[in-house]
Amino acid sequence: AGLYGFHDEDGGTMIGYSNLTTQVPQIQIANGPDNGTGIGENAFSYAAFGQLTWTPVQKLRLTAGGRWTHDAKTAKGIFTQFGLATAPPFYTAVPTASADWSKFTYKLGVAYDVAPASMVYGSVATGYEAGGFGYGPGVNPAVGPVYAPETITAYEIGSKNRFAGNRLQVNAAAWLYKYKEYQTNLALFAPGSPLPVLTVSSAGQATYKGVSLDFEYAISSADQLALNLSILDAGYGSYVAPAPPGYSTVPGTVGIPLVETGQPITNVPAAVGNLAYDHIFTLASGASFDWQVSANYKGDTLLALKIGRASGRQR
């Protein structure tokens, strides 16, 4: 059981340039008026949580946990600006805006020891991430780039095992994550400009599902081999993002909304993995040092494939 408290106060201005020699800012994102000297964004978060594990019979464990969280945010004078300070467009989120959210989340789990060093488990858990104030014009400029809290219900089953006198560890899992008000970026286009303007959006529903395998083997007291592999699939459920006045989600047009219902999430790879070998060298003096070599793999994302096709690359 425990208590949690957090307070964050942001101010200042981020300025980005298109190259090292230009004197014209390409983008400015500021927290607070007067070049970032105002209030910017204040965020408070408080929570109380607890978890209990009960063993009603030998080898069987039941777990229940809960968390109550309250978040409050205040924003003043947050803006995103492209080009010079005197050039449009100039976006002000809301001169002063406040919002707060409260949420109870829980976890329920069961685990069973099928052998002294092997167990199977299953769990269902909910999670929550506060809403807030983002950047860009937002899908509704009247209220600015405001996004709703994101929630998730996560289902997982799996097995954890050790073999060969605890030298070999093999873990496997499968999971299903169901999101509501999935927080994501939205690219908008102004007429006559090929460059996107990013803003923040709540994407409605999204689903992640996948499987993973973790393998660790102690070859000797000084050598260890590890392999991790995950297969991923992620897609939107219901997601239609309107285009604010004067913008579109398709370059060269005006007013066309983004319709991603049932489509894959473009920045999620189909697979990720890691292979690592670790060796401990022991010197004659008794000192030792650790040496490791590793390789990481990340599969193509739908976004990367689209960019590759647009640039004429063949994959």
FENRAPE-V201381 format. One line per field, one symbol per residue. ss: DSSP state (@ for helix, = for strand, . for the rest). burial: # if it has 24 or more other ideal C-beta (glycine too) atoms within 12 Angstrom, else .. A space follows every 10 residues. Layout:
BEGIN
ss=???
burial=???
END
This chain:
BEGIN
ss=.========= .======... ....====== =.@@@@...= ========== ====.....= ========== ======..== =........= ==...===== ========== =====..=== =========. .==....... .....==..= ========== ===....=== ========== ..======== ......==== ==..====== ========.. ..======== ======...= =.....==.. .......==. ...=...... ========== ==.....=== ========.. .@@@@@@@@@ .....
burial=.........# ..#....... ......#### ##.....### #####.#... .......... ..#.#.#.## ########## ###.....#. ####..#.#. #.#.###### #.......## ########## ########## #..####### ########## #.......## ########## ########## ......#### ########## .######... ...#.##### ##.####.#. ####..###. .......#.# ..####.### ..##.#.... .......... .......... .#........ .....
END
